[in-house]
């Protein structure tokens, strides 16, 4: 009776081992890494013209960026000229 119980427990251990490896084998067979098998996929961005910024807003933003960049460049040139004059 002890031999049957020992054989039965080893059979159940082997069966549990097989079940644990089959999920990783199926993930590998599908071409995924085991860590990526359960990872949720990213949702695809849907194009919605009503939510996208309008061309007028983008043009205004571009003008604002150009104005600020020109102010920074002019201020840098003024500082360089002032340092040269007083040095």
mmCIF file as gemmi writes it, N, C-alpha and C atoms, coordinates in Angstrom:
data_model
loop_
_atom_site.group_PDB
_atom_site.id
_atom_site.type_symbol
_atom_site.label_atom_id
_atom_site.label_alt_id
_atom_site.label_comp_id
_atom_site.label_asym_id
_atom_site.label_entity_id
_atom_site.label_seq_id
_atom_site.pdbx_PDB_ins_code
_atom_site.Cartn_x
_atom_site.Cartn_y
_atom_site.Cartn_z
_atom_site.occupancy
_atom_site.B_iso_or_equiv
_atom_site.pdbx_formal_charge
_atom_site.auth_seq_id
_atom_site.auth_asym_id
_atom_site.pdbx_PDB_model_num
ATOM 1 N N . UNK Axp A 1 ? 0.812 -1.183 0 1 0 ? 1 A 1
ATOM 2 C CA . UNK Axp A 1 ? 0 0 0 1 0 ? 1 A 1
ATOM 3 C C . UNK Axp A 1 ? 0.865 1.261 0 1 0 ? 1 A 1
ATOM 4 N N . UNK Axp A 2 ? 1.99 1.243 0.69 1 0 ? 2 A 1
ATOM 5 C CA . UNK Axp A 2 ? 2.873 2.395 0.72 1 0 ? 2 A 1
ATOM 6 C C . UNK Axp A 2 ? 3.466 2.671 -0.649 1 0 ? 2 A 1
ATOM 7 N N . UNK Axp A 3 ? 3.762 1.62 -1.411 1 0 ? 3 A 1
ATOM 8 C CA . UNK Axp A 3 ? 4.336 1.822 -2.739 1 0 ? 3 A 1
ATOM 9 C C . UNK Axp A 3 ? 3.338 2.499 -3.672 1 0 ? 3 A 1
ATOM 10 N N . UNK Axp A 4 ? 2.082 2.166 -3.578 1 0 ? 4 A 1
ATOM 11 C CA . UNK Axp A 4 ? 1.045 2.769 -4.416 1 0 ? 4 A 1
ATOM 12 C C . UNK Axp A 4 ? 0.884 4.245 -4.069 1 0 ? 4 A 1
ATOM 13 N N . UNK Axp A 5 ? 0.916 4.552 -2.782 1 0 ? 5 A 1
ATOM 14 C CA . UNK Axp A 5 ? 0.78 5.942 -2.355 1 0 ? 5 A 1
ATOM 15 C C . UNK Axp A 5 ? 1.974 6.761 -2.814 1 0 ? 5 A 1
ATOM 16 N N . UNK Axp A 6 ? 3.18 6.224 -2.7 1 0 ? 6 A 1
ATOM 17 C CA . UNK Axp A 6 ? 4.379 6.929 -3.144 1 0 ? 6 A 1
ATOM 18 C C . UNK Axp A 6 ? 4.347 7.119 -4.65 1 0 ? 6 A 1
ATOM 19 N N . UNK Axp A 7 ? 3.919 6.087 -5.373 1 0 ? 7 A 1
ATOM 20 C CA . UNK Axp A 7 ? 3.834 6.197 -6.834 1 0 ? 7 A 1
ATOM 21 C C . UNK Axp A 7 ? 2.771 7.209 -7.225 1 0 ? 7 A 1
ATOM 22 N N . UNK Axp A 8 ? 1.669 7.227 -6.497 1 0 ? 8 A 1
ATOM 23 C CA . UNK Axp A 8 ? 0.588 8.152 -6.789 1 0 ? 8 A 1
ATOM 24 C C . UNK Axp A 8 ? 1.025 9.593 -6.54 1 0 ? 8 A 1
ATOM 25 N N . UNK Axp A 9 ? 1.758 9.831 -5.446 1 0 ? 9 A 1
ATOM 26 C CA . UNK Axp A 9 ? 2.203 11.194 -5.143 1 0 ? 9 A 1
ATOM 27 C C . UNK Axp A 9 ? 3.238 11.662 -6.154 1 0 ? 9 A 1
ATOM 28 N N . UNK Axp A 10 ? 4.112 10.745 -6.606 1 0 ? 10 A 1
ATOM 29 C CA . UNK Axp A 10 ? 5.084 11.156 -7.615 1 0 ? 10 A 1
ATOM 30 C C . UNK Axp A 10 ? 4.399 11.429 -8.95 1 0 ? 10 A 1
ATOM 31 N N . UNK Axp A 11 ? 3.333 10.664 -9.241 1 0 ? 11 A 1
ATOM 32 C CA . UNK Axp A 11 ? 2.58 10.9 -10.468 1 0 ? 11 A 1
ATOM 33 C C . UNK Axp A 11 ? 1.919 12.276 -10.432 1 0 ? 11 A 1
ATOM 34 N N . UNK Axp A 12 ? 1.336 12.628 -9.273 1 0 ? 12 A 1
ATOM 35 C CA . UNK Axp A 12 ? 0.7 13.934 -9.15 1 0 ? 12 A 1
ATOM 36 C C . UNK Axp A 12 ? 1.727 15.065 -9.22 1 0 ? 12 A 1
ATOM 37 N N . UNK Axp A 13 ? 2.907 14.826 -8.686 1 0 ? 13 A 1
ATOM 38 C CA . UNK Axp A 13 ? 3.957 15.842 -8.761 1 0 ? 13 A 1
ATOM 39 C C . UNK Axp A 13 ? 4.392 16.058 -10.203 1 0 ? 13 A 1
ATOM 40 N N . UNK Axp A 14 ? 4.528 14.95 -10.956 1 0 ? 14 A 1
ATOM 41 C CA . UNK Axp A 14 ? 4.903 15.077 -12.362 1 0 ? 14 A 1
ATOM 42 C C . UNK Axp A 14 ? 3.798 15.773 -13.158 1 0 ? 14 A 1
ATOM 43 N N . UNK Axp A 15 ? 2.542 15.45 -12.842 1 0 ? 15 A 1
ATOM 44 C CA . UNK Axp A 15 ? 1.427 16.065 -13.527 1 0 ? 15 A 1
ATOM 45 C C . UNK Axp A 15 ? 1.386 17.566 -13.259 1 0 ? 15 A 1
ATOM 46 N N . UNK Axp A 16 ? 1.635 17.979 -12.031 1 0 ? 16 A 1
ATOM 47 C CA . UNK Axp A 16 ? 1.659 19.397 -11.682 1 0 ? 16 A 1
ATOM 48 C C . UNK Axp A 16 ? 2.808 20.098 -12.39 1 0 ? 16 A 1
ATOM 49 N N . UNK Axp A 17 ? 3.94 19.419 -12.514 1 0 ? 17 A 1
ATOM 50 C CA . UNK Axp A 17 ? 5.086 19.988 -13.213 1 0 ? 17 A 1
ATOM 51 C C . UNK Axp A 17 ? 4.765 20.168 -14.683 1 0 ? 17 A 1
ATOM 52 N N . UNK Axp A 18 ? 4.094 19.214 -15.285 1 0 ? 18 A 1
ATOM 53 C CA . UNK Axp A 18 ? 3.719 19.328 -16.688 1 0 ? 18 A 1
ATOM 54 C C . UNK Axp A 18 ? 2.75 20.481 -16.904 1 0 ? 18 A 1
ATOM 55 N N . UNK Axp A 19 ? 1.797 20.653 -16.011 1 0 ? 19 A 1
ATOM 56 C CA . UNK Axp A 19 ? 0.836 21.742 -16.159 1 0 ? 19 A 1
ATOM 57 C C . UNK Axp A 19 ? 1.521 23.093 -16.045 1 0 ? 19 A 1
ATOM 58 N N . UNK Axp A 20 ? 2.508 23.201 -15.174 1 0 ? 20 A 1
ATOM 59 C CA . UNK Axp A 20 ? 3.196 24.485 -15.017 1 0 ? 20 A 1
ATOM 60 C C . UNK Axp A 20 ? 4.068 24.798 -16.214 1 0 ? 20 A 1
ATOM 61 N N . UNK Axp A 21 ? 4.616 23.796 -16.885 1 0 ? 21 A 1
ATOM 62 C CA . UNK Axp A 21 ? 5.473 24.064 -18.035 1 0 ? 21 A 1
ATOM 63 C C . UNK Axp A 21 ? 4.681 24.239 -19.315 1 0 ? 21 A 1
ATOM 64 N N . UNK Axp A 22 ? 3.475 23.713 -19.387 1 0 ? 22 A 1
ATOM 65 C CA . UNK Axp A 22 ? 2.731 23.838 -20.637 1 0 ? 22 A 1
ATOM 66 C C . UNK Axp A 22 ? 2.309 25.275 -20.905 1 0 ? 22 A 1
ATOM 67 N N . UNK Axp A 23 ? 2.019 26.064 -19.876 1 0 ? 23 A 1
ATOM 68 C CA . UNK Axp A 23 ? 1.636 27.448 -20.12 1 0 ? 23 A 1
ATOM 69 C C . UNK Axp A 23 ? 2.809 28.25 -20.66 1 0 ? 23 A 1
ATOM 70 N N . UNK Axp A 24 ? 4.015 27.985 -20.164 1 0 ? 24 A 1
ATOM 71 C CA . UNK Axp A 24 ? 5.17 28.705 -20.696 1 0 ? 24 A 1
ATOM 72 C C . UNK Axp A 24 ? 5.551 28.19 -22.072 1 0 ? 24 A 1
ATOM 73 N N . UNK Axp A 25 ? 5.315 26.89 -22.32 1 0 ? 25 A 1
ATOM 74 C CA . UNK Axp A 25 ? 5.614 26.355 -23.646 1 0 ? 25 A 1
ATOM 75 C C . UNK Axp A 25 ? 4.663 26.92 -24.685 1 0 ? 25 A 1
ATOM 76 N N . UNK Axp A 26 ? 3.404 27.089 -24.328 1 0 ? 26 A 1
ATOM 77 C CA . UNK Axp A 26 ? 2.472 27.654 -25.3 1 0 ? 26 A 1
ATOM 78 C C . UNK Axp A 26 ? 2.804 29.113 -25.562 1 0 ? 26 A 1
ATOM 79 N N . UNK Axp A 27 ? 3.279 29.819 -24.548 1 0 ? 27 A 1
ATOM 80 C CA . UNK Axp A 27 ? 3.683 31.204 -24.761 1 0 ? 27 A 1
ATOM 81 C C . UNK Axp A 27 ? 4.905 31.258 -25.662 1 0 ? 27 A 1
ATOM 82 N N . UNK Axp A 28 ? 5.821 30.341 -25.479 1 0 ? 28 A 1
ATOM 83 C CA . UNK Axp A 28 ? 7.01 30.305 -26.319 1 0 ? 28 A 1
ATOM 84 C C . UNK Axp A 28 ? 6.644 29.907 -27.742 1 0 ? 28 A 1
ATOM 85 N N . UNK Axp A 29 ? 5.69 28.975 -27.881 1 0 ? 29 A 1
ATOM 86 C CA . UNK Axp A 29 ? 5.282 28.536 -29.21 1 0 ? 29 A 1
ATOM 87 C C . UNK Axp A 29 ? 4.58 29.661 -29.957 1 0 ? 29 A 1
ATOM 88 N N . UNK Axp A 30 ? 3.925 30.534 -29.243 1 0 ? 30 A 1
ATOM 89 C CA . UNK Axp A 30 ? 3.246 31.647 -29.882 1 0 ? 30 A 1
ATOM 90 C C . UNK Axp A 30 ? 4.213 32.75 -30.278 1 0 ? 30 A 1
ATOM 91 N N . UNK Axp A 31 ? 5.477 32.63 -29.921 1 0 ? 31 A 1
ATOM 92 C CA . UNK Axp A 31 ? 6.473 33.631 -30.284 1 0 ? 31 A 1
ATOM 93 C C . UNK Axp A 31 ? 6.652 34.709 -29.243 1 0 ? 31 A 1
ATOM 94 N N . UNK Axp A 32 ? 6.014 34.593 -28.11 1 0 ? 32 A 1
ATOM 95 C CA . UNK Axp A 32 ? 6.138 35.582 -27.036 1 0 ? 32 A 1
ATOM 96 C C . UNK Axp A 32 ? 7.098 35.074 -25.979 1 0 ? 32 A 1
ATOM 97 N N . UNK Axp A 33 ? 7.706 36.018 -25.317 1 0 ? 33 A 1
ATOM 98 C CA . UNK Axp A 33 ? 8.503 35.661 -24.16 1 0 ? 33 A 1
ATOM 99 C C . UNK Axp A 33 ? 7.544 35.342 -23.021 1 0 ? 33 A 1
ATOM 100 N N . UNK Axp A 34 ? 7.938 34.483 -22.083 1 0 ? 34 A 1
ATOM 101 C CA . UNK Axp A 34 ? 7.017 34.146 -20.988 1 0 ? 34 A 1
ATOM 102 C C . UNK Axp A 34 ? 6.575 35.36 -20.188 1 0 ? 34 A 1
ATOM 103 N N . UNK Axp A 35 ? 7.438 36.362 -20.051 1 0 ? 35 A 1
ATOM 104 C CA . UNK Axp A 35 ? 7.048 37.531 -19.269 1 0 ? 35 A 1
ATOM 105 C C . UNK Axp A 35 ? 6.055 38.396 -20.033 1 0 ? 35 A 1
ATOM 106 N N . UNK Axp A 36 ? 6.046 38.287 -21.359 1 0 ? 36 A 1
ATOM 107 C CA . UNK Axp A 36 ? 5.14 39.096 -22.154 1 0 ? 36 A 1
ATOM 108 C C . UNK Axp A 36 ? 3.815 38.395 -22.435 1 0 ? 36 A 1
ATOM 109 N N . UNK Axp A 37 ? 3.699 37.147 -22.058 1 0 ? 37 A 1
ATOM 110 C CA . UNK Axp A 37 ? 2.499 36.383 -22.4 1 0 ? 37 A 1
ATOM 111 C C . UNK Axp A 37 ? 1.255 36.981 -21.76 1 0 ? 37 A 1
ATOM 112 N N . UNK Axp A 38 ? 1.356 37.459 -20.536 1 0 ? 38 A 1
ATOM 113 C CA . UNK Axp A 38 ? 0.192 37.982 -19.838 1 0 ? 38 A 1
ATOM 114 C C . UNK Axp A 38 ? 0.136 39.509 -19.875 1 0 ? 38 A 1
ATOM 115 N N . UNK Axp A 39 ? 1.079 40.158 -20.55 1 0 ? 39 A 1
ATOM 116 C CA . UNK Axp A 39 ? 1.11 41.615 -20.583 1 0 ? 39 A 1
ATOM 117 C C . UNK Axp A 39 ? -0.02 42.133 -21.474 1 0 ? 39 A 1
ATOM 118 N N . UNK Axp A 40 ? -0.757 43.137 -21.021 1 0 ? 40 A 1
ATOM 119 C CA . UNK Axp A 40 ? -1.831 43.681 -21.862 1 0 ? 40 A 1
ATOM 120 C C . UNK Axp A 40 ? -1.25 44.453 -23.042 1 0 ? 40 A 1
ATOM 121 N N . UNK Axp A 41 ? -1.947 44.4 -24.148 1 0 ? 41 A 1
ATOM 122 C CA . UNK Axp A 41 ? -1.476 45.097 -25.334 1 0 ? 41 A 1
ATOM 123 C C . UNK Axp A 41 ? -1.886 46.554 -25.27 1 0 ? 41 A 1
ATOM 124 N N . UNK Axp A 42 ? -1.067 47.43 -25.887 1 0 ? 42 A 1
ATOM 125 C CA . UNK Axp A 42 ? -1.391 48.844 -25.907 1 0 ? 42 A 1
ATOM 126 C C . UNK Axp A 42 ? -2.545 49.086 -26.88 1 0 ? 42 A 1
ATOM 127 N N . UNK Axp A 43 ? -3.386 50.034 -26.527 1 0 ? 43 A 1
ATOM 128 C CA . UNK Axp A 43 ? -4.489 50.374 -27.409 1 0 ? 43 A 1
ATOM 129 C C . UNK Axp A 43 ? -3.993 51.255 -28.542 1 0 ? 43 A 1
ATOM 130 N N . UNK Axp A 44 ? -4.535 51.049 -29.705 1 0 ? 44 A 1
ATOM 131 C CA . UNK Axp A 44 ? -4.135 51.815 -30.872 1 0 ? 44 A 1
ATOM 132 C C . UNK Axp A 44 ? -4.803 53.184 -30.846 1 0 ? 44 A 1
ATOM 133 N N . UNK Axp A 45 ? -4.041 54.209 -31.194 1 0 ? 45 A 1
ATOM 134 C CA . UNK Axp A 45 ? -4.575 55.567 -31.226 1 0 ? 45 A 1
ATOM 135 C C . UNK Axp A 45 ? -5.524 55.698 -32.405 1 0 ? 45 A 1
ATOM 136 N N . UNK Axp A 46 ? -6.719 56.149 -32.122 1 0 ? 46 A 1
ATOM 137 C CA . UNK Axp A 46 ? -7.7 56.344 -33.185 1 0 ? 46 A 1
ATOM 138 C C . UNK Axp A 46 ? -7.656 57.798 -33.639 1 0 ? 46 A 1
ATOM 139 N N . UNK Axp A 47 ? -7.727 57.998 -34.937 1 0 ? 47 A 1
ATOM 140 C CA . UNK Axp A 47 ? -7.711 59.346 -35.501 1 0 ? 47 A 1
ATOM 141 C C . UNK Axp A 47 ? -9.075 59.982 -35.327 1 0 ? 47 A 1
ATOM 142 N N . UNK Axp A 48 ? -9.115 61.126 -34.67 1 0 ? 48 A 1
ATOM 143 C CA . UNK Axp A 48 ? -10.356 61.862 -34.486 1 0 ? 48 A 1
ATOM 144 C C . UNK Axp A 48 ? -10.089 63.315 -34.853 1 0 ? 48 A 1
ATOM 145 N N . UNK Axp A 49 ? -10.57 63.773 -36.004 1 0 ? 49 A 1
ATOM 146 C CA . UNK Axp A 49 ? -10.254 65.147 -36.441 1 0 ? 49 A 1
ATOM 147 C C . UNK Axp A 49 ? -10.796 66.221 -35.513 1 0 ? 49 A 1
ATOM 148 N N . UNK Axp A 50 ? -11.841 65.928 -34.75 1 0 ? 50 A 1
ATOM 149 C CA . UNK Axp A 50 ? -12.382 66.942 -33.845 1 0 ? 50 A 1
ATOM 150 C C . UNK Axp A 50 ? -11.485 67.17 -32.639 1 0 ? 50 A 1
ATOM 151 N N . UNK Axp A 51 ? -10.706 66.168 -32.28 1 0 ? 51 A 1
ATOM 152 C CA . UNK Axp A 51 ? -9.831 66.31 -31.099 1 0 ? 51 A 1
ATOM 153 C C . UNK Axp A 51 ? -8.445 66.813 -31.448 1 0 ? 51 A 1
ATOM 154 N N . UNK Axp A 52 ? -8.052 66.72 -32.689 1 0 ? 52 A 1
ATOM 155 C CA . UNK Axp A 52 ? -6.728 67.191 -33.09 1 0 ? 52 A 1
ATOM 156 C C . UNK Axp A 52 ? -6.696 68.72 -33.095 1 0 ? 52 A 1
ATOM 157 N N . UNK Axp A 53 ? -5.517 69.313 -32.815 1 0 ? 53 A 1
ATOM 158 C CA . UNK Axp A 53 ? -5.442 70.775 -32.832 1 0 ? 53 A 1
ATOM 159 C C . UNK Axp A 53 ? -5.664 71.317 -34.243 1 0 ? 53 A 1
ATOM 160 N N . UNK Axp A 54 ? -6.323 72.43 -34.322 1 0 ? 54 A 1
ATOM 161 C CA . UNK Axp A 54 ? -6.629 73.024 -35.622 1 0 ? 54 A 1
ATOM 162 C C . UNK Axp A 54 ? -5.392 73.707 -36.18 1 0 ? 54 A 1
ATOM 163 N N . UNK Axp A 55 ? -5.292 73.829 -37.5 1 0 ? 55 A 1
ATOM 164 C CA . UNK Axp A 55 ? -4.109 74.454 -38.117 1 0 ? 55 A 1
ATOM 165 C C . UNK Axp A 55 ? -3.875 75.883 -37.636 1 0 ? 55 A 1
ATOM 166 N N . UNK Axp A 56 ? -4.938 76.616 -37.334 1 0 ? 56 A 1
ATOM 167 C CA . UNK Axp A 56 ? -4.752 77.991 -36.85 1 0 ? 56 A 1
ATOM 168 C C . UNK Axp A 56 ? -4.048 78.004 -35.498 1 0 ? 56 A 1
ATOM 169 N N . UNK Axp A 57 ? -4.4 77.07 -34.642 1 0 ? 57 A 1
ATOM 170 C CA . UNK Axp A 57 ? -3.772 76.986 -33.323 1 0 ? 57 A 1
ATOM 171 C C . UNK Axp A 57 ? -2.305 76.611 -33.47 1 0 ? 57 A 1
ATOM 172 N N . UNK Axp A 58 ? -2.017 75.669 -34.379 1 0 ? 58 A 1
ATOM 173 C CA . UNK Axp A 58 ? -0.625 75.271 -34.59 1 0 ? 58 A 1
ATOM 174 C C . UNK Axp A 58 ? 0.194 76.425 -35.162 1 0 ? 58 A 1
ATOM 175 N N . UNK Axp A 59 ? -0.381 77.199 -36.069 1 0 ? 59 A 1
ATOM 176 C CA . UNK Axp A 59 ? 0.337 78.342 -36.647 1 0 ? 59 A 1
ATOM 177 C C . UNK Axp A 59 ? 0.624 79.392 -35.577 1 0 ? 59 A 1
ATOM 178 N N . UNK Axp A 60 ? -0.345 79.619 -34.706 1 0 ? 60 A 1
ATOM 179 C CA . UNK Axp A 60 ? -0.136 80.591 -33.629 1 0 ? 60 A 1
ATOM 180 C C . UNK Axp A 60 ? 0.946 80.104 -32.668 1 0 ? 60 A 1
ATOM 181 N N . UNK Axp A 61 ? 0.951 78.823 -32.378 1 0 ? 61 A 1
ATOM 182 C CA . UNK Axp A 61 ? 1.982 78.274 -31.496 1 0 ? 61 A 1
ATOM 183 C C . UNK Axp A 61 ? 3.359 78.396 -32.144 1 0 ? 61 A 1
ATOM 184 N N . UNK Axp A 62 ? 3.436 78.151 -33.447 1 0 ? 62 A 1
ATOM 185 C CA . UNK Axp A 62 ? 4.72 78.287 -34.147 1 0 ? 62 A 1
ATOM 186 C C . UNK Axp A 62 ? 5.206 79.731 -34.095 1 0 ? 62 A 1
ATOM 187 N N . UNK Axp A 63 ? 4.298 80.692 -34.295 1 0 ? 63 A 1
ATOM 188 C CA . UNK Axp A 63 ? 4.7 82.103 -34.233 1 0 ? 63 A 1
ATOM 189 C C . UNK Axp A 63 ? 5.184 82.463 -32.832 1 0 ? 63 A 1
ATOM 190 N N . UNK Axp A 64 ? 4.518 81.959 -31.817 1 0 ? 64 A 1
ATOM 191 C CA . UNK Axp A 64 ? 4.923 82.249 -30.437 1 0 ? 64 A 1
ATOM 192 C C . UNK Axp A 64 ? 6.302 81.677 -30.148 1 0 ? 64 A 1
ATOM 193 N N . UNK Axp A 65 ? 6.554 80.46 -30.604 1 0 ? 65 A 1
ATOM 194 C CA . UNK Axp A 65 ? 7.863 79.841 -30.387 1 0 ? 65 A 1
ATOM 195 C C . UNK Axp A 65 ? 8.943 80.622 -31.108 1 0 ? 65 A 1
ATOM 196 N N . UNK Axp A 66 ? 8.68 81.052 -32.331 1 0 ? 66 A 1
ATOM 197 C CA . UNK Axp A 66 ? 9.675 81.837 -33.07 1 0 ? 66 A 1
ATOM 198 C C . UNK Axp A 66 ? 9.958 83.176 -32.401 1 0 ? 66 A 1
ATOM 199 N N . UNK Axp A 67 ? 8.918 83.823 -31.882 1 0 ? 67 A 1
ATOM 200 C CA . UNK Axp A 67 ? 9.125 85.1 -31.187 1 0 ? 67 A 1
ATOM 201 C C . UNK Axp A 67 ? 9.975 84.917 -29.932 1 0 ? 67 A 1
ATOM 202 N N . UNK Axp A 68 ? 9.674 83.901 -29.156 1 0 ? 68 A 1
ATOM 203 C CA . UNK Axp A 68 ? 10.442 83.665 -27.925 1 0 ? 68 A 1
ATOM 204 C C . UNK Axp A 68 ? 11.896 83.297 -28.246 1 0 ? 68 A 1
ATOM 205 N N . UNK Axp A 69 ? 12.088 82.506 -29.285 1 0 ? 69 A 1
ATOM 206 C CA . UNK Axp A 69 ? 13.456 82.137 -29.669 1 0 ? 69 A 1
ATOM 207 C C . UNK Axp A 69 ? 14.228 83.361 -30.132 1 0 ? 69 A 1
ATOM 208 N N . UNK Axp A 70 ? 13.568 84.243 -30.876 1 0 ? 70 A 1
ATOM 209 C CA . UNK Axp A 70 ? 14.263 85.444 -31.334 1 0 ? 70 A 1
ATOM 210 C C . UNK Axp A 70 ? 14.596 86.369 -30.165 1 0 ? 70 A 1
ATOM 211 N N . UNK Axp A 71 ? 13.706 86.458 -29.171 1 0 ? 71 A 1
ATOM 212 C CA . UNK Axp A 71 ? 13.987 87.274 -27.979 1 0 ? 71 A 1
ATOM 213 C C . UNK Axp A 71 ? 15.195 86.72 -27.234 1 0 ? 71 A 1
ATOM 214 N N . UNK Axp A 72 ? 15.29 85.417 -27.109 1 0 ? 72 A 1
ATOM 215 C CA . UNK Axp A 72 ? 16.424 84.799 -26.415 1 0 ? 72 A 1
ATOM 216 C C . UNK Axp A 72 ? 17.72 85.063 -27.18 1 0 ? 72 A 1
ATOM 217 N N . UNK Axp A 73 ? 17.697 84.935 -28.495 1 0 ? 73 A 1
ATOM 218 C CA . UNK Axp A 73 ? 18.912 85.163 -29.298 1 0 ? 73 A 1
ATOM 219 C C . UNK Axp A 73 ? 19.345 86.623 -29.204 1 0 ? 73 A 1
ATOM 220 N N . UNK Axp A 74 ? 18.394 87.54 -29.31 1 0 ? 74 A 1
ATOM 221 C CA . UNK Axp A 74 ? 18.737 88.967 -29.219 1 0 ? 74 A 1
ATOM 222 C C . UNK Axp A 74 ? 19.289 89.294 -27.838 1 0 ? 74 A 1
ATOM 223 N N . UNK Axp A 75 ? 18.698 88.747 -26.78 1 0 ? 75 A 1
ATOM 224 C CA . UNK Axp A 75 ? 19.205 89 -25.436 1 0 ? 75 A 1
ATOM 225 C C . UNK Axp A 75 ? 20.612 88.449 -25.273 1 0 ? 75 A 1
ATOM 226 N N . UNK Axp A 76 ? 20.888 87.289 -25.846 1 0 ? 76 A 1
ATOM 227 C CA . UNK Axp A 76 ? 22.236 86.725 -25.769 1 0 ? 76 A 1
ATOM 228 C C . UNK Axp A 76 ? 23.246 87.621 -26.49 1 0 ? 76 A 1
ATOM 229 N N . UNK Axp A 77 ? 22.868 88.121 -27.663 1 0 ? 77 A 1
ATOM 230 C CA . UNK Axp A 77 ? 23.783 89.007 -28.408 1 0 ? 77 A 1
ATOM 231 C C . UNK Axp A 77 ? 24.023 90.299 -27.635 1 0 ? 77 A 1
ATOM 232 N N . UNK Axp A 78 ? 22.982 90.851 -27.001 1 0 ? 78 A 1
ATOM 233 C CA . UNK Axp A 78 ? 23.138 92.066 -26.195 1 0 ? 78 A 1
ATOM 234 C C . UNK Axp A 78 ? 24.093 91.813 -25.036 1 0 ? 78 A 1
ATOM 235 N N . UNK Axp A 79 ? 23.973 90.689 -24.382 1 0 ? 79 A 1
ATOM 236 C CA . UNK Axp A 79 ? 24.864 90.374 -23.257 1 0 ? 79 A 1
ATOM 237 C C . UNK Axp A 79 ? 26.294 90.216 -23.75 1 0 ? 79 A 1
ATOM 238 N N . UNK Axp A 80 ? 26.494 89.545 -24.858 1 0 ? 80 A 1
ATOM 239 C CA . UNK Axp A 80 ? 27.85 89.361 -25.386 1 0 ? 80 A 1
ATOM 240 C C . UNK Axp A 80 ? 28.461 90.704 -25.762 1 0 ? 80 A 1
ATOM 241 N N . UNK Axp A 81 ? 27.709 91.573 -26.408 1 0 ? 81 A 1
ATOM 242 C CA . UNK Axp A 81 ? 28.223 92.894 -26.794 1 0 ? 81 A 1
ATOM 243 C C . UNK Axp A 81 ? 28.514 93.723 -25.553 1 0 ? 81 A 1
ATOM 244 N N . UNK Axp A 82 ? 27.659 93.662 -24.547 1 0 ? 82 A 1
ATOM 245 C CA . UNK Axp A 82 ? 27.878 94.427 -23.321 1 0 ? 82 A 1
ATOM 246 C C . UNK Axp A 82 ? 29.133 93.948 -22.606 1 0 ? 82 A 1
ATOM 247 N N . UNK Axp A 83 ? 29.338 92.653 -22.551 1 0 ? 83 A 1
ATOM 248 C CA . UNK Axp A 83 ? 30.544 92.112 -21.902 1 0 ? 83 A 1
ATOM 249 C C . UNK Axp A 83 ? 31.781 92.546 -22.68 1 0 ? 83 A 1
ATOM 250 N N . UNK Axp A 84 ? 31.709 92.52 -23.995 1 0 ? 84 A 1
ATOM 251 C CA . UNK Axp A 84 ? 32.863 92.942 -24.824 1 0 ? 84 A 1
ATOM 252 C C . UNK Axp A 84 ? 33.16 94.443 -24.615 1 0 ? 84 A 1
ATOM 253 N N . UNK Axp A 85 ? 32.109 95.244 -24.492 1 0 ? 85 A 1
ATOM 254 C CA . UNK Axp A 85 ? 32.305 96.687 -24.347 1 0 ? 85 A 1
ATOM 255 C C . UNK Axp A 85 ? 32.911 97.05 -22.989 1 0 ? 85 A 1
ATOM 256 N N . UNK Axp A 86 ? 32.478 96.375 -21.949 1 0 ? 86 A 1
ATOM 257 C CA . UNK Axp A 86 ? 32.968 96.72 -20.62 1 0 ? 86 A 1
ATOM 258 C C . UNK Axp A 86 ? 34.173 95.91 -20.182 1 0 ? 86 A 1
ATOM 259 N N . UNK Axp A 87 ? 34.618 94.98 -20.914 1 0 ? 87 A 1
ATOM 260 C CA . UNK Axp A 87 ? 35.744 94.143 -20.502 1 0 ? 87 A 1
ATOM 261 C C . UNK Axp A 87 ? 37.016 94.828 -20.718 1 0 ? 87 A 1
